């Protein structure tokens, strides 16, 4: 009996850990399909987390918080789209610089707007409530783990089949993949790569922004400096590990989230936090080694000079 | 004669004005001023405090002091970028090397002239080993250094955090910190501008050394060719794998040196998480990008970014505007330059632009 509760608790915390990674990785997946190299997810997630808390604080409403999170994510991704697509700048340079910009900007605005250092907590910040879905949430074991969660959790889980349909069963999805795989052919057929690439990057910004909102309004109700703490980079790996396929990305995100949740549990069992914090990154590195063939494209991209 | 000189000066200033770097700097400052104004500050007062804070009083000494880690980490990343290797692991290499150097400085007894170099050596060696991991990951297992080196930063944080908390903790203070570095094992200060760390000389030597390596040596030429085009470098008989490993060893070693300097020359205690906080590895990366990975421009740009940060701290004290604005400024400059000129990691600036520029100059 006791073990059962602990297991349910483990999967519950794994679900919480998974949603931000999944949302960001789905965004990265759309970019990957459109042939845009997206490594600004970490910074976009951080900016989204900050904007979500700021919006929620201003309006005392999580709705505006989520809207702010999406808007902040799209604003940063707009800079990425302009730089890489319109100006043909280096996507790696731009990605790194935008990550640092988000880090600097949130670190600057936190004391400037809210007069606090490090962590911003306030009763005005309206967090995302857990919404239990009738009937489904009563299913033993699975119910409380999956069907008693924040609205963004359901959005993220529904996006997996939705994006599968979009990518593989709609004309727009087909053109998007065409732009990524055969840009010249797509252009010959009258499909504008610019439009599709902008769309993909902006969508990834919105999704990574949502990931930030889930982080700062769902998992906790506060903003802490650098609170994305590497999750955006884990999402970059999840895109490749899942071969830019919605189901694969979901599986990869679940794997990393399980590692994070296990870390939490070991922490409860007395293992030092310094070690358990590293667990998701060690698992990510191991996944890289095991599935290393899937990262060939990234290697080509980064060693082409 | 006079006319020619005037023409020269005119050309130079025209080129400087048209340069994307100038445009990007102006753009970044304008954006920063707007951000300060929107968030309720006085941009002019903030800018004034930033300038006077960076160069007057103790500002000059602090600017020189802070330039050591910024220029050092920029040199480390530039070596990798120039060879087309995206090493984002500077932070981890710096932190883990820094702790190794600190351990030597605290626990090995002996006179300063032995312990200080020994601690620096230990930092360099451990930093180099940490750089080797992603290098072999790429050459043996074909794992992109970009992602492995970055993930290893978090692992390095965890390892050093664990060691400081459970093995090296100083019970006498409330911080999660090692003991203080004994007086004999500290990096000496030079009696200029009121005390600048001797490490500044080390950085200047590194700049000169790297300049010579790239200008004169086979190793420098080959690693640069690798950066231009890895495939043709390999075709031309360069052992790309071996160069990758060598570059990562040197980059990691410099990171470890800088990490050690930051403890035995500045902080004197290894406080958990403190080395990461200032973000020197990342500032260094931006400096290297802006300086197109060249040693001497890195020195100048690094000094400038250091002045920006020291000025930013003064601005925080006197104008109540967070110093983090300097980080925003730095990142915006790079975003703007990347958009204007399409700077690339291992390459020189696009020849198209310089051709167009020389054509424009020719017309005049």
Boltz contact constraints between the chains, C-beta under 6 A:
constraints:
  - contact:
      token1: [A, 83]
      token2: [B, 338]
      max_distance: 6.0
  - contact:
      token1: [A, 83]
      token2: [B, 339]
      max_distance: 6.0
  - contact:
      token1: [A, 87]
      token2: [B, 339]
      max_distance: 6.0
  - contact:
      token1: [A, 88]
      token2: [B, 342]
      max_distance: 6.0
  - contact:
      token1: [A, 89]
      token2: [B, 338]
      max_distance: 6.0
  - contact:
      token1: [A, 89]
      token2: [B, 339]
      max_distance: 6.0
  - contact:
      token1: [A, 89]
      token2: [B, 342]
      max_distance: 6.0
  - contact:
      token1: [A, 90]
      token2: [B, 344]
      max_distance: 6.0
  - contact:
      token1: [A, 93]
      token2: [B, 289]
      max_distance: 6.0
  - contact:
      token1: [A, 93]
      token2: [B, 338]
      max_distance: 6.0
  - contact:
      token1: [A, 94]
      token2: [B, 338]
      max_distance: 6.0
  - contact:
      token1: [A, 97]
      token2: [B, 331]
      max_distance: 6.0
  - contact:
      token1: [A, 97]
      token2: [B, 334]
      max_distance: 6.0
  - contact:
      token1: [A, 97]
      token2: [B, 335]
      max_distance: 6.0
  - contact:
      token1: [A, 100]
      token2: [B, 282]
      max_distance: 6.0
  - contact:
      token1: [A, 100]
      token2: [B, 331]
      max_distance: 6.0
  - contact:
      token1: [A, 101]
      token2: [B, 331]
      max_distance: 6.0
  - contact:
      token1: [A, 104]
      token2: [B, 324]
      max_distance: 6.0
  - contact:
      token1: [A, 104]
      token2: [B, 327]
      max_distance: 6.0
  - contact:
      token1: [A, 104]
      token2: [B, 328]
      max_distance: 6.0
  - contact:
      token1: [A, 104]
      token2: [B, 331]
      max_distance: 6.0
  - contact:
      token1: [A, 105]
      token2: [B, 328]
      max_distance: 6.0
  - contact:
      token1: [A, 107]
      token2: [B, 324]
      max_distance: 6.0
  - contact:
      token1: [A, 108]
      token2: [B, 322]
      max_distance: 6.0
  - contact:
      token1: [A, 108]
      token2: [B, 324]
      max_distance: 6.0
  - contact:
      token1: [A, 108]
      token2: [B, 325]
      max_distance: 6.0
  - contact:
      token1: [A, 108]
      token2: [B, 328]
      max_distance: 6.0
  - contact:
      token1: [A, 111]
      token2: [B, 322]
      max_distance: 6.0
  - contact:
      token1: [A, 112]
      token2: [B, 39]
      max_distance: 6.0
  - contact:
      token1: [A, 112]
      token2: [B, 322]
      max_distance: 6.0
  - contact:
      token1: [A, 230]
      token2: [B, 154]
      max_distance: 6.0
  - contact:
      token1: [A, 233]
      token2: [B, 150]
      max_distance: 6.0
  - contact:
      token1: [A, 272]
      token2: [B, 162]
      max_distance: 6.0
  - contact:
      token1: [A, 274]
      token2: [B, 158]
      max_distance: 6.0
  - contact:
      token1: [A, 274]
      token2: [B, 161]
      max_distance: 6.0
  - contact:
      token1: [A, 274]
      token2: [B, 162]
      max_distance: 6.0
  - contact:
      token1: [A, 275]
      token2: [B, 162]
      max_distance: 6.0
  - contact:
      token1: [A, 277]
      token2: [B, 158]
      max_distance: 6.0
  - contact:
      token1: [A, 278]
      token2: [B, 155]
      max_distance: 6.0
  - contact:
      token1: [A, 278]
      token2: [B, 158]
      max_distance: 6.0
  - contact:
      token1: [A, 281]
      token2: [B, 151]
      max_distance: 6.0
  - contact:
      token1: [A, 281]
      token2: [B, 154]
      max_distance: 6.0
  - contact:
      token1: [A, 281]
      token2: [B, 155]
      max_distance: 6.0
  - contact:
      token1: [A, 284]
      token2: [B, 151]
      max_distance: 6.0
  - contact:
      token1: [A, 285]
      token2: [B, 151]
      max_distance: 6.0
  - contact:
      token1: [A, 288]
      token2: [B, 143]
      max_distance: 6.0
  - contact:
      token1: [A, 292]
      token2: [B, 141]
      max_distance: 6.0
  - contact:
      token1: [A, 292]
      token2: [B, 142]
      max_distance: 6.0
  - contact:
      token1: [A, 292]
      token2: [B, 143]
      max_distance: 6.0
  - contact:
      token1: [A, 295]
      token2: [B, 144]
      max_distance: 6.0
  - contact:
      token1: [A, 298]
      token2: [B, 144]
      max_distance: 6.0
  - contact:
      token1: [A, 299]
      token2: [B, 142]
      max_distance: 6.0
  - contact:
      token1: [A, 299]
      token2: [B, 144]
      max_distance: 6.0
  - contact:
      token1: [A, 302]
      token2: [B, 86]
      max_distance: 6.0
  - contact:
      token1: [A, 302]
      token2: [B, 144]
      max_distance: 6.0
  - contact:
      token1: [A, 302]
      token2: [B, 146]
      max_distance: 6.0
  - contact:
      token1: [A, 303]
      token2: [B, 230]
      max_distance: 6.0
  - contact:
      token1: [A, 305]
      token2: [B, 84]
      max_distance: 6.0
  - contact:
      token1: [A, 305]
      token2: [B, 227]
      max_distance: 6.0
  - contact:
      token1: [A, 305]
      token2: [B, 228]
      max_distance: 6.0
  - contact:
      token1: [A, 305]
      token2: [B, 229]
      max_distance: 6.0
  - contact:
      token1: [A, 305]
      token2: [B, 230]
      max_distance: 6.0
  - contact:
      token1: [A, 305]
      token2: [B, 346]
      max_distance: 6.0
